[in-house]
Amino acid sequence: MGRQFFVGGNFKMNGSVDTIKSIVNNLNQAKVDPNVEVVIAPPALYLLLTREHLRPGLEVAAQNVFDKPNGAFTGEISATQLKESNITWTLTGHSERRVILKETDDFIASKTKTALDNGLGVILCIGETLEQREANKTIEVVTNQLRAVAKQVQDWSKVVIAYEPVWAIGTGKVATTEQAQEVHAAIREYLTKEVSQTASDNTRIIYGGSVSEKNCNELAKEKDIDGFLVGGASLKPAFVDIINAQS
Ligand code: PEP
């Protein structure tokens, strides 16, 4: 069986009760390809509202999770709390958290493991900065980010890897299909060599970075691109076109 196309929407710190209800209503009514797995990630404050209004079959993700079960961790949310609230996915390792909040590879790995251990699916974000790409370090950087996770995680069946070049996020500068495919293929090769053939065959590797209704069809044709993580465009009606990029 092939890998199911996966499209995530990361709202980041955007939205209000009214705009999120309107995005959800739009998705509920849209003709969404039933073969695509769709997961949206609103800000934490709106997770329950989103789950309550979003139609069954479409899933909700947190943008972040903590790596401890409970306790004195002000401002954090645990994987068990998410699970109990029917929030079935979480992002980990988004570049905005890596860069702005200084999250390390090991911390991200620990959060990924805790989320998986508690039954959540994880959209694990990895990617290089422009400086790293220009220094020809892209594959080394993404491989190191993956290796930190592989040290703690054995079962990759509920992991979706989002390759998001940092220079393409929110910049309007999308990676070319060749650039994206090259890194996706390298990620798959890494999984074959250092995790398992099963993980390599079955793990969805999705692309993120200025994906829009204009560039999604070409990207979706690439052999190792199994979907998208969409930021800015996930707040717009055109998100539906991106979900349906393969149809
Ligand atoms: C993201 O936030 O993960 C992202 C890819 O953002 P954008 O689509 O706006 O570049």
Residues whose N, C-alpha, C, O or C-beta is under 5 A from the ligand:
A	BS01	PEP	N10 A168 I169 G170 T171 G208 G209 S210 V211 L229 V230 G231 G232 A233
